[in-house]
Amino acid sequence: MAYRPTWQGHLRLSLVTCPVALYTATSSGGDVRFNLINPETNNRIRMVTTDPDTGPVERSSLVKGYAVAKDEYILLTDEEIKSVKLESTKTIDIERFVPEEEIDRLYWDNPYYLAPAGALAEEAFGVIREAMRSEGKIALGRVVLSTRERLLALEPRDRGILAYSLRTRDEVRAPREVFGAITDHAPDPAMVDIARRIIEQKAGPFDPDQFVDRYEEALKALIAAKQKGQKPVRAAEPEDTDVVDLMAALRASLEGGAAPRRRAGAKTQAPPAKARRAAPRRKAG
């Protein structure tokens, strides 16, 4: 199967330039796709572009609009948008090399494959790729994708180059916005030690073939069951681990047994005063 490139242009390292093509490195995902159906007729619903004043309109006649106020837009045609020229619309210019560990994982976005566009480009492409490989760092360049200029992180991968788009600082939320309310009270060291040993038991190499989309598989099973006239089976919700049973649950997990379950009607013991008091809230850094 021939893949269509997402972007085509040039890759440049100083004075060395070659034509390249950028391809998405991942597929869109699952095979289970749904359509909106009217259950009274079993007809698929068609989405019609509609003007609230004049009714249905042809999509091909529409233009893009940027809202500057309520119900007020600046209209732009595709030609006007394309007229905005940036060098990164046609050239990925390698601007800098940085250590991989300096790029926070929060900034890594979508993966792409970068390959030479044609046999005549392979020699120059190979020179750039091997120079990058010998440098042992991540190369940074810019590219315009879907009307947005994105920063790309480039690294050699096999006979090509793996390119990751990077998020901008404005796209990344500060962790303290979510983590700031979490108590800074240190957990019981004995419990942490047991949890650490459980982690050691479950440690192993990463094999992507061992991980499948279980939700998609369950959807396929549900669809097959309904085709046969069978009723779906509901999965049980997991129970939260009570604070008073946490040590027992950890020990049972370490021994490979089932977590202890609270007896029906049993009263929950109040946690000790030390655990009951809320730790002082950490100041946002």
ChimeraX commands (.cxc) that place a marker at each C-alpha (Angstrom):
marker #1 position 0.00,0.00,0.00 radius 0.5
marker #1 position 1.39,3.38,-1.02 radius 0.5
marker #1 position 1.14,6.01,1.71 radius 0.5
marker #1 position 0.30,9.58,0.85 radius 0.5
marker #1 position 2.55,12.20,2.40 radius 0.5
marker #1 position 1.14,14.71,4.86 radius 0.5
marker #1 position 3.63,17.34,3.71 radius 0.5
marker #1 position 6.26,17.70,0.99 radius 0.5
marker #1 position 9.12,20.15,0.83 radius 0.5
marker #1 position 12.84,20.29,1.63 radius 0.5
marker #1 position 15.09,19.37,4.55 radius 0.5
marker #1 position 18.06,21.66,5.08 radius 0.5
marker #1 position 21.14,21.40,7.27 radius 0.5
marker #1 position 23.18,24.55,6.67 radius 0.5
marker #1 position 24.03,24.42,2.95 radius 0.5
marker #1 position 22.90,20.81,2.37 radius 0.5
marker #1 position 19.31,20.58,1.10 radius 0.5
marker #1 position 17.19,17.75,-0.29 radius 0.5
marker #1 position 13.52,17.18,-1.16 radius 0.5
marker #1 position 11.64,15.18,1.48 radius 0.5
marker #1 position 8.16,13.93,2.33 radius 0.5
marker #1 position 6.54,13.74,5.77 radius 0.5
marker #1 position 4.22,10.80,6.56 radius 0.5
marker #1 position 2.07,10.13,9.62 radius 0.5
marker #1 position 3.71,7.34,11.62 radius 0.5
marker #1 position 0.51,6.07,13.23 radius 0.5
marker #1 position -2.86,4.86,11.96 radius 0.5
marker #1 position -6.15,6.43,12.96 radius 0.5
marker #1 position -6.84,3.52,15.30 radius 0.5
marker #1 position -9.72,1.14,15.76 radius 0.5
marker #1 position -11.81,-0.60,13.14 radius 0.5
marker #1 position -15.02,-0.04,15.09 radius 0.5
marker #1 position -16.67,3.07,13.73 radius 0.5
marker #1 position -20.22,4.24,14.34 radius 0.5
marker #1 position -22.75,6.21,12.32 radius 0.5
marker #1 position -25.71,8.14,13.70 radius 0.5
marker #1 position -28.89,6.17,12.96 radius 0.5
marker #1 position -32.56,7.09,13.35 radius 0.5
marker #1 position -33.87,4.08,15.35 radius 0.5
marker #1 position -37.41,4.61,13.99 radius 0.5
marker #1 position -36.36,4.17,10.34 radius 0.5
marker #1 position -32.85,2.67,10.63 radius 0.5
marker #1 position -31.69,5.35,8.21 radius 0.5
marker #1 position -28.28,6.92,8.57 radius 0.5
marker #1 position -28.42,10.59,9.50 radius 0.5
marker #1 position -26.85,12.96,6.98 radius 0.5
marker #1 position -25.23,16.13,8.26 radius 0.5
marker #1 position -26.27,19.11,6.14 radius 0.5
marker #1 position -24.44,22.46,6.26 radius 0.5
marker #1 position -27.14,25.00,7.04 radius 0.5
marker #1 position -27.35,28.77,7.28 radius 0.5
marker #1 position -29.81,29.73,10.06 radius 0.5
marker #1 position -31.33,32.41,7.76 radius 0.5
marker #1 position -31.24,30.91,4.27 radius 0.5
marker #1 position -31.19,27.16,4.95 radius 0.5
marker #1 position -28.91,24.49,3.42 radius 0.5
marker #1 position -25.79,25.70,1.57 radius 0.5
marker #1 position -23.13,24.03,-0.53 radius 0.5
marker #1 position -19.99,23.31,1.50 radius 0.5
marker #1 position -17.81,24.21,-1.47 radius 0.5
marker #1 position -19.10,27.81,-1.35 radius 0.5
marker #1 position -18.08,28.36,2.29 radius 0.5
marker #1 position -15.05,30.33,3.51 radius 0.5
marker #1 position -13.25,30.43,6.85 radius 0.5
marker #1 position -14.00,33.15,9.38 radius 0.5
marker #1 position -12.10,34.43,12.42 radius 0.5
marker #1 position -14.35,35.71,15.22 radius 0.5
marker #1 position -13.43,39.21,16.41 radius 0.5
marker #1 position -16.69,39.78,18.34 radius 0.5
marker #1 position -20.04,38.09,18.81 radius 0.5
marker #1 position -21.48,37.34,15.35 radius 0.5
marker #1 position -18.68,39.36,13.75 radius 0.5
marker #1 position -16.04,37.60,11.63 radius 0.5
marker #1 position -13.08,38.40,9.42 radius 0.5
marker #1 position -13.56,36.25,6.30 radius 0.5
marker #1 position -10.59,34.53,4.65 radius 0.5
marker #1 position -10.52,32.50,1.46 radius 0.5
marker #1 position -8.22,29.50,0.98 radius 0.5
marker #1 position -6.16,31.56,-1.47 radius 0.5
marker #1 position -5.68,34.33,1.08 radius 0.5
marker #1 position -4.60,31.84,3.73 radius 0.5
marker #1 position -2.13,30.24,1.33 radius 0.5
marker #1 position -0.72,33.67,0.50 radius 0.5
marker #1 position 0.86,33.86,3.97 radius 0.5
marker #1 position 4.36,32.73,3.11 radius 0.5
marker #1 position 6.73,31.29,5.69 radius 0.5
marker #1 position 9.93,29.48,4.86 radius 0.5
marker #1 position 8.71,26.57,6.99 radius 0.5
marker #1 position 5.79,26.02,4.60 radius 0.5
marker #1 position 8.25,24.47,2.15 radius 0.5
marker #1 position 11.49,23.89,4.10 radius 0.5
marker #1 position 12.37,22.16,7.36 radius 0.5
marker #1 position 15.47,24.11,8.34 radius 0.5
marker #1 position 17.41,22.43,11.16 radius 0.5
marker #1 position 18.05,25.25,13.61 radius 0.5
marker #1 position 19.50,23.58,16.69 radius 0.5
marker #1 position 20.63,20.32,18.30 radius 0.5
marker #1 position 19.58,19.59,21.88 radius 0.5
marker #1 position 19.93,16.61,24.27 radius 0.5
marker #1 position 16.81,14.43,24.19 radius 0.5
marker #1 position 16.46,14.49,27.98 radius 0.5
marker #1 position 16.03,18.27,27.91 radius 0.5
marker #1 position 12.67,17.99,26.11 radius 0.5
marker #1 position 9.93,17.36,28.68 radius 0.5
marker #1 position 7.59,14.53,27.66 radius 0.5
marker #1 position 4.67,16.93,27.98 radius 0.5
marker #1 position 5.85,18.63,24.80 radius 0.5
marker #1 position 6.06,15.52,22.58 radius 0.5
marker #1 position 2.99,15.37,20.32 radius 0.5
marker #1 position 2.46,13.40,17.08 radius 0.5
marker #1 position 5.02,11.13,15.35 radius 0.5
marker #1 position 5.87,11.28,11.65 radius 0.5
marker #1 position 8.28,9.55,9.29 radius 0.5
marker #1 position 10.52,11.80,7.19 radius 0.5
marker #1 position 11.88,10.23,4.01 radius 0.5
marker #1 position 13.66,11.42,0.85 radius 0.5
marker #1 position 11.31,12.36,-1.98 radius 0.5
marker #1 position 12.78,10.35,-4.83 radius 0.5
marker #1 position 16.00,8.47,-5.53 radius 0.5
marker #1 position 17.96,11.61,-6.43 radius 0.5
marker #1 position 17.40,12.95,-2.91 radius 0.5
marker #1 position 18.72,9.87,-1.11 radius 0.5
marker #1 position 22.41,10.81,-1.08 radius 0.5
marker #1 position 21.91,14.27,0.46 radius 0.5
marker #1 position 19.27,12.86,2.81 radius 0.5
marker #1 position 21.71,10.14,3.91 radius 0.5
marker #1 position 24.42,12.73,4.58 radius 0.5
marker #1 position 22.07,14.73,6.83 radius 0.5
marker #1 position 20.77,11.60,8.57 radius 0.5
marker #1 position 24.23,10.21,9.36 radius 0.5
marker #1 position 25.50,13.61,10.52 radius 0.5
marker #1 position 22.54,13.73,12.91 radius 0.5
marker #1 position 23.22,10.16,14.05 radius 0.5
marker #1 position 26.84,10.96,14.84 radius 0.5
marker #1 position 25.77,14.04,16.80 radius 0.5
marker #1 position 23.61,11.88,19.08 radius 0.5
marker #1 position 21.16,14.69,19.77 radius 0.5
marker #1 position 17.68,15.78,18.77 radius 0.5
marker #1 position 17.51,18.19,15.84 radius 0.5
marker #1 position 14.91,20.96,15.93 radius 0.5
marker #1 position 13.26,22.46,12.86 radius 0.5
marker #1 position 9.96,24.09,11.93 radius 0.5
marker #1 position 7.20,23.10,9.53 radius 0.5
marker #1 position 3.72,24.39,8.70 radius 0.5
marker #1 position 1.07,21.67,9.14 radius 0.5
marker #1 position -2.67,22.36,8.82 radius 0.5
marker #1 position -2.15,26.15,8.77 radius 0.5
marker #1 position -0.02,26.03,11.94 radius 0.5
marker #1 position 3.74,26.32,12.27 radius 0.5
marker #1 position 4.95,23.44,14.41 radius 0.5
marker #1 position 8.34,22.71,15.92 radius 0.5
marker #1 position 9.68,19.30,14.88 radius 0.5
marker #1 position 12.06,17.09,16.84 radius 0.5
marker #1 position 14.10,14.97,14.40 radius 0.5
marker #1 position 16.18,11.86,15.05 radius 0.5
marker #1 position 17.54,9.09,12.78 radius 0.5
marker #1 position 15.40,5.93,12.69 radius 0.5
marker #1 position 16.59,3.00,10.56 radius 0.5
marker #1 position 17.18,4.38,7.04 radius 0.5
marker #1 position 14.95,7.40,7.60 radius 0.5
marker #1 position 14.22,10.07,10.19 radius 0.5
marker #1 position 11.60,10.02,12.93 radius 0.5
marker #1 position 9.96,13.42,13.39 radius 0.5
marker #1 position 7.82,14.42,16.36 radius 0.5
marker #1 position 5.78,17.60,16.41 radius 0.5
marker #1 position 6.28,19.45,19.68 radius 0.5
marker #1 position 3.64,21.40,21.57 radius 0.5
marker #1 position 4.24,25.05,22.36 radius 0.5
marker #1 position 4.46,26.35,25.93 radius 0.5
marker #1 position 0.97,27.88,25.59 radius 0.5
marker #1 position -0.44,24.40,24.87 radius 0.5
marker #1 position 1.00,22.83,28.03 radius 0.5
marker #1 position -0.71,23.40,31.36 radius 0.5
marker #1 position 1.40,23.88,34.48 radius 0.5
marker #1 position 1.32,20.68,36.61 radius 0.5
marker #1 position 0.53,22.69,39.72 radius 0.5
marker #1 position -2.89,23.55,38.24 radius 0.5
marker #1 position -3.88,19.92,38.83 radius 0.5
marker #1 position -1.34,18.60,41.33 radius 0.5
marker #1 position -1.31,21.64,43.61 radius 0.5
marker #1 position -4.23,20.40,45.74 radius 0.5
marker #1 position -2.66,16.97,46.40 radius 0.5
marker #1 position -1.40,16.57,49.96 radius 0.5
marker #1 position 2.36,16.54,50.46 radius 0.5
marker #1 position 1.99,14.15,53.41 radius 0.5
marker #1 position 4.50,11.32,52.92 radius 0.5
marker #1 position 2.93,7.83,52.68 radius 0.5
marker #1 position 3.85,5.02,55.06 radius 0.5
marker #1 position 7.41,3.88,54.11 radius 0.5
marker #1 position 6.49,0.24,54.85 radius 0.5
marker #1 position 3.59,0.41,52.39 radius 0.5
marker #1 position 5.79,2.06,49.78 radius 0.5
marker #1 position 8.36,-0.72,50.20 radius 0.5
marker #1 position 5.71,-3.40,49.59 radius 0.5
marker #1 position 4.40,-1.49,46.56 radius 0.5
marker #1 position 7.97,-1.26,45.25 radius 0.5
marker #1 position 8.36,-5.05,45.52 radius 0.5
marker #1 position 5.07,-5.53,43.65 radius 0.5
marker #1 position 6.48,-3.32,40.89 radius 0.5
marker #1 position 9.62,-5.48,40.79 radius 0.5
marker #1 position 7.42,-8.58,40.37 radius 0.5
marker #1 position 5.62,-7.04,37.41 radius 0.5
marker #1 position 8.73,-5.58,35.73 radius 0.5
marker #1 position 9.56,-6.75,32.21 radius 0.5
marker #1 position 10.41,-5.65,28.67 radius 0.5
marker #1 position 7.99,-3.59,26.60 radius 0.5
marker #1 position 6.35,-5.70,23.88 radius 0.5
marker #1 position 3.67,-3.77,21.96 radius 0.5
marker #1 position 2.27,-7.04,20.59 radius 0.5
marker #1 position 1.11,-7.93,24.10 radius 0.5
marker #1 position -1.07,-4.84,24.34 radius 0.5
marker #1 position -4.31,-4.65,22.37 radius 0.5
marker #1 position -7.23,-2.25,22.56 radius 0.5
marker #1 position -9.41,-4.25,24.95 radius 0.5
marker #1 position -12.21,-1.69,24.67 radius 0.5
marker #1 position -12.36,-2.13,20.90 radius 0.5
marker #1 position -12.28,-5.90,21.31 radius 0.5
marker #1 position -15.15,-5.65,23.79 radius 0.5
marker #1 position -17.11,-3.49,21.34 radius 0.5
marker #1 position -16.60,-6.09,18.62 radius 0.5
marker #1 position -17.78,-8.81,21.00 radius 0.5
marker #1 position -20.84,-6.71,21.91 radius 0.5
marker #1 position -21.70,-6.20,18.23 radius 0.5
marker #1 position -21.26,-9.93,17.51 radius 0.5
marker #1 position -23.44,-10.83,20.51 radius 0.5
marker #1 position -26.21,-8.48,19.39 radius 0.5
marker #1 position -26.04,-9.98,15.89 radius 0.5
marker #1 position -26.76,-13.35,17.52 radius 0.5
marker #1 position -29.56,-11.91,19.65 radius 0.5
marker #1 position -27.63,-12.20,22.92 radius 0.5
marker #1 position -27.80,-9.70,25.76 radius 0.5
marker #1 position -24.58,-7.85,26.67 radius 0.5
marker #1 position -22.82,-8.63,29.96 radius 0.5
marker #1 position -21.91,-5.69,32.19 radius 0.5
marker #1 position -18.44,-5.53,33.72 radius 0.5
marker #1 position -18.26,-4.98,37.48 radius 0.5
marker #1 position -16.88,-1.68,38.74 radius 0.5
marker #1 position -13.66,-2.03,40.78 radius 0.5
marker #1 position -13.91,-1.24,44.47 radius 0.5
marker #1 position -11.76,1.47,46.02 radius 0.5
marker #1 position -9.22,0.29,48.57 radius 0.5
marker #1 position -10.11,1.49,52.08 radius 0.5
marker #1 position -7.35,3.28,53.93 radius 0.5
marker #1 position -7.66,0.83,56.84 radius 0.5
marker #1 position -7.30,-2.15,54.48 radius 0.5
marker #1 position -4.47,-0.72,52.39 radius 0.5
marker #1 position -1.64,-2.60,54.14 radius 0.5
marker #1 position -3.58,-5.86,53.94 radius 0.5
marker #1 position -4.30,-5.28,50.24 radius 0.5
marker #1 position -0.63,-4.57,49.54 radius 0.5
marker #1 position 0.52,-7.72,51.36 radius 0.5
marker #1 position -2.07,-9.85,49.57 radius 0.5
marker #1 position -0.96,-8.37,46.24 radius 0.5
marker #1 position 2.68,-9.16,47.01 radius 0.5
marker #1 position 1.75,-12.76,47.85 radius 0.5
marker #1 position -0.33,-13.07,44.69 radius 0.5
marker #1 position -3.63,-13.48,46.53 radius 0.5
marker #1 position -6.91,-11.62,46.38 radius 0.5
marker #1 position -7.30,-8.37,48.26 radius 0.5
marker #1 position -9.25,-8.74,51.52 radius 0.5
marker #1 position -12.91,-7.77,51.21 radius 0.5
marker #1 position -14.86,-5.99,53.91 radius 0.5
marker #1 position -17.60,-8.12,55.48 radius 0.5
marker #1 position -21.16,-7.05,54.75 radius 0.5
marker #1 position -22.47,-4.85,57.51 radius 0.5
marker #1 position -19.05,-4.40,59.06 radius 0.5
marker #1 position -18.34,-0.96,60.39 radius 0.5
marker #1 position -15.49,0.96,58.86 radius 0.5
marker #1 position -12.90,1.86,61.47 radius 0.5
marker #1 position -11.93,5.49,61.56 radius 0.5
marker #1 position -8.38,6.05,60.34 radius 0.5
marker #1 position -5.92,7.23,62.96 radius 0.5
marker #1 position -5.90,10.92,63.73 radius 0.5
marker #1 position -2.59,11.42,61.96 radius 0.5
marker #1 position -4.00,10.09,58.68 radius 0.5
marker #1 position -7.28,11.95,59.19 radius 0.5
marker #1 position -5.71,15.39,59.41 radius 0.5
marker #1 position -5.21,17.12,56.11 radius 0.5
marker #1 position -1.61,17.97,55.39 radius 0.5
marker #1 position -0.83,21.64,54.83 radius 0.5
marker #1 position -1.47,22.64,51.27 radius 0.5
marker #1 position 1.65,23.13,49.21 radius 0.5
marker #1 position 2.07,26.58,47.82 radius 0.5
marker #1 position 1.88,26.86,44.08 radius 0.5
marker #1 position 5.37,27.13,42.72 radius 0.5
marker link #1:1,2 radius 0.2
marker link #1:2,3 radius 0.2
marker link #1:3,4 radius 0.2
marker link #1:4,5 radius 0.2
marker link #1:5,6 radius 0.2
marker link #1:6,7 radius 0.2
marker link #1:7,8 radius 0.2
marker link #1:8,9 radius 0.2
marker link #1:9,10 radius 0.2
marker link #1:10,11 radius 0.2
marker link #1:11,12 radius 0.2
marker link #1:12,13 radius 0.2
marker link #1:13,14 radius 0.2
marker link #1:14,15 radius 0.2
marker link #1:15,16 radius 0.2
marker link #1:16,17 radius 0.2
marker link #1:17,18 radius 0.2
marker link #1:18,19 radius 0.2
marker link #1:19,20 radius 0.2
marker link #1:20,21 radius 0.2
marker link #1:21,22 radius 0.2
marker link #1:22,23 radius 0.2
marker link #1:23,24 radius 0.2
marker link #1:24,25 radius 0.2
marker link #1:25,26 radius 0.2
marker link #1:26,27 radius 0.2
marker link #1:27,28 radius 0.2
marker link #1:28,29 radius 0.2
marker link #1:29,30 radius 0.2
marker link #1:30,31 radius 0.2
marker link #1:31,32 radius 0.2
marker link #1:32,33 radius 0.2
marker link #1:33,34 radius 0.2
marker link #1:34,35 radius 0.2
marker link #1:35,36 radius 0.2
marker link #1:36,37 radius 0.2
marker link #1:37,38 radius 0.2
marker link #1:38,39 radius 0.2
marker link #1:39,40 radius 0.2
marker link #1:40,41 radius 0.2
marker link #1:41,42 radius 0.2
marker link #1:42,43 radius 0.2
marker link #1:43,44 radius 0.2
marker link #1:44,45 radius 0.2
marker link #1:45,46 radius 0.2
marker link #1:46,47 radius 0.2
marker link #1:47,48 radius 0.2
marker link #1:48,49 radius 0.2
marker link #1:49,50 radius 0.2
marker link #1:50,51 radius 0.2
marker link #1:51,52 radius 0.2
marker link #1:52,53 radius 0.2
marker link #1:53,54 radius 0.2
marker link #1:54,55 radius 0.2
marker link #1:55,56 radius 0.2
marker link #1:56,57 radius 0.2
marker link #1:57,58 radius 0.2
marker link #1:58,59 radius 0.2
marker link #1:59,60 radius 0.2
marker link #1:60,61 radius 0.2
marker link #1:61,62 radius 0.2
marker link #1:62,63 radius 0.2
marker link #1:63,64 radius 0.2
marker link #1:64,65 radius 0.2
marker link #1:65,66 radius 0.2
marker link #1:66,67 radius 0.2
marker link #1:67,68 radius 0.2
marker link #1:68,69 radius 0.2
marker link #1:69,70 radius 0.2
marker link #1:70,71 radius 0.2
marker link #1:71,72 radius 0.2
marker link #1:72,73 radius 0.2
marker link #1:73,74 radius 0.2
marker link #1:74,75 radius 0.2
marker link #1:75,76 radius 0.2
marker link #1:76,77 radius 0.2
marker link #1:77,78 radius 0.2
marker link #1:78,79 radius 0.2
marker link #1:79,80 radius 0.2
marker link #1:80,81 radius 0.2
marker link #1:81,82 radius 0.2
marker link #1:82,83 radius 0.2
marker link #1:83,84 radius 0.2
marker link #1:84,85 radius 0.2
marker link #1:85,86 radius 0.2
marker link #1:86,87 radius 0.2
marker link #1:87,88 radius 0.2
marker link #1:88,89 radius 0.2
marker link #1:89,90 radius 0.2
marker link #1:90,91 radius 0.2
marker link #1:91,92 radius 0.2
marker link #1:92,93 radius 0.2
marker link #1:93,94 radius 0.2
marker link #1:94,95 radius 0.2
marker link #1:95,96 radius 0.2
marker link #1:96,97 radius 0.2
marker link #1:97,98 radius 0.2
marker link #1:98,99 radius 0.2
marker link #1:99,100 radius 0.2
marker link #1:100,101 radius 0.2
marker link #1:101,102 radius 0.2
marker link #1:102,103 radius 0.2
marker link #1:103,104 radius 0.2
marker link #1:104,105 radius 0.2
marker link #1:105,106 radius 0.2
marker link #1:106,107 radius 0.2
marker link #1:107,108 radius 0.2
marker link #1:108,109 radius 0.2
marker link #1:109,110 radius 0.2
marker link #1:110,111 radius 0.2
marker link #1:111,112 radius 0.2
marker link #1:112,113 radius 0.2
marker link #1:113,114 radius 0.2
marker link #1:114,115 radius 0.2
marker link #1:115,116 radius 0.2
marker link #1:116,117 radius 0.2
marker link #1:117,118 radius 0.2
marker link #1:118,119 radius 0.2
marker link #1:119,120 radius 0.2
marker link #1:120,121 radius 0.2
marker link #1:121,122 radius 0.2
marker link #1:122,123 radius 0.2
marker link #1:123,124 radius 0.2
marker link #1:124,125 radius 0.2
marker link #1:125,126 radius 0.2
marker link #1:126,127 radius 0.2
marker link #1:127,128 radius 0.2
marker link #1:128,129 radius 0.2
marker link #1:129,130 radius 0.2
marker link #1:130,131 radius 0.2
marker link #1:131,132 radius 0.2
marker link #1:132,133 radius 0.2
marker link #1:133,134 radius 0.2
marker link #1:134,135 radius 0.2
marker link #1:135,136 radius 0.2
marker link #1:136,137 radius 0.2
marker link #1:137,138 radius 0.2
marker link #1:138,139 radius 0.2
marker link #1:139,140 radius 0.2
marker link #1:140,141 radius 0.2
marker link #1:141,142 radius 0.2
marker link #1:142,143 radius 0.2
marker link #1:143,144 radius 0.2
marker link #1:144,145 radius 0.2
marker link #1:145,146 radius 0.2
marker link #1:146,147 radius 0.2
marker link #1:147,148 radius 0.2
marker link #1:148,149 radius 0.2
marker link #1:149,150 radius 0.2
marker link #1:150,151 radius 0.2
marker link #1:151,152 radius 0.2
marker link #1:152,153 radius 0.2
marker link #1:153,154 radius 0.2
marker link #1:154,155 radius 0.2
marker link #1:155,156 radius 0.2
marker link #1:156,157 radius 0.2
marker link #1:157,158 radius 0.2
marker link #1:158,159 radius 0.2
marker link #1:159,160 radius 0.2
marker link #1:160,161 radius 0.2
marker link #1:161,162 radius 0.2
marker link #1:162,163 radius 0.2
marker link #1:163,164 radius 0.2
marker link #1:164,165 radius 0.2
marker link #1:165,166 radius 0.2
marker link #1:166,167 radius 0.2
marker link #1:167,168 radius 0.2
marker link #1:168,169 radius 0.2
marker link #1:169,170 radius 0.2
marker link #1:170,171 radius 0.2
marker link #1:171,172 radius 0.2
marker link #1:172,173 radius 0.2
marker link #1:173,174 radius 0.2
marker link #1:174,175 radius 0.2
marker link #1:175,176 radius 0.2
marker link #1:176,177 radius 0.2
marker link #1:177,178 radius 0.2
marker link #1:178,179 radius 0.2
marker link #1:179,180 radius 0.2
marker link #1:180,181 radius 0.2
marker link #1:181,182 radius 0.2
marker link #1:182,183 radius 0.2
marker link #1:183,184 radius 0.2
marker link #1:184,185 radius 0.2
marker link #1:185,186 radius 0.2
marker link #1:186,187 radius 0.2
marker link #1:187,188 radius 0.2
marker link #1:188,189 radius 0.2
marker link #1:189,190 radius 0.2
marker link #1:190,191 radius 0.2
marker link #1:191,192 radius 0.2
marker link #1:192,193 radius 0.2
marker link #1:193,194 radius 0.2
marker link #1:194,195 radius 0.2
marker link #1:195,196 radius 0.2
marker link #1:196,197 radius 0.2
marker link #1:197,198 radius 0.2
marker link #1:198,199 radius 0.2
marker link #1:199,200 radius 0.2
marker link #1:200,201 radius 0.2
marker link #1:201,202 radius 0.2
marker link #1:202,203 radius 0.2
marker link #1:203,204 radius 0.2
marker link #1:204,205 radius 0.2
marker link #1:205,206 radius 0.2
marker link #1:206,207 radius 0.2
marker link #1:207,208 radius 0.2
marker link #1:208,209 radius 0.2
marker link #1:209,210 radius 0.2
marker link #1:210,211 radius 0.2
marker link #1:211,212 radius 0.2
marker link #1:212,213 radius 0.2
marker link #1:213,214 radius 0.2
marker link #1:214,215 radius 0.2
marker link #1:215,216 radius 0.2
marker link #1:216,217 radius 0.2
marker link #1:217,218 radius 0.2
marker link #1:218,219 radius 0.2
marker link #1:219,220 radius 0.2
marker link #1:220,221 radius 0.2
marker link #1:221,222 radius 0.2
marker link #1:222,223 radius 0.2
marker link #1:223,224 radius 0.2
marker link #1:224,225 radius 0.2
marker link #1:225,226 radius 0.2
marker link #1:226,227 radius 0.2
marker link #1:227,228 radius 0.2
marker link #1:228,229 radius 0.2
marker link #1:229,230 radius 0.2
marker link #1:230,231 radius 0.2
marker link #1:231,232 radius 0.2
marker link #1:232,233 radius 0.2
marker link #1:233,234 radius 0.2
marker link #1:234,235 radius 0.2
marker link #1:235,236 radius 0.2
marker link #1:236,237 radius 0.2
marker link #1:237,238 radius 0.2
marker link #1:238,239 radius 0.2
marker link #1:239,240 radius 0.2
marker link #1:240,241 radius 0.2
marker link #1:241,242 radius 0.2
marker link #1:242,243 radius 0.2
marker link #1:243,244 radius 0.2
marker link #1:244,245 radius 0.2
marker link #1:245,246 radius 0.2
marker link #1:246,247 radius 0.2
marker link #1:247,248 radius 0.2
marker link #1:248,249 radius 0.2
marker link #1:249,250 radius 0.2
marker link #1:250,251 radius 0.2
marker link #1:251,252 radius 0.2
marker link #1:252,253 radius 0.2
marker link #1:253,254 radius 0.2
marker link #1:254,255 radius 0.2
marker link #1:255,256 radius 0.2
marker link #1:256,257 radius 0.2
marker link #1:257,258 radius 0.2
marker link #1:258,259 radius 0.2
marker link #1:259,260 radius 0.2
marker link #1:260,261 radius 0.2
marker link #1:261,262 radius 0.2
marker link #1:262,263 radius 0.2
marker link #1:263,264 radius 0.2
marker link #1:264,265 radius 0.2
marker link #1:265,266 radius 0.2
marker link #1:266,267 radius 0.2
marker link #1:267,268 radius 0.2
marker link #1:268,269 radius 0.2
marker link #1:269,270 radius 0.2
marker link #1:270,271 radius 0.2
marker link #1:271,272 radius 0.2
marker link #1:272,273 radius 0.2
marker link #1:273,274 radius 0.2
marker link #1:274,275 radius 0.2
marker link #1:275,276 radius 0.2
marker link #1:276,277 radius 0.2
marker link #1:277,278 radius 0.2
marker link #1:278,279 radius 0.2
marker link #1:279,280 radius 0.2
marker link #1:280,281 radius 0.2
marker link #1:281,282 radius 0.2
marker link #1:282,283 radius 0.2
marker link #1:283,284 radius 0.2
marker link #1:284,285 radius 0.2
view
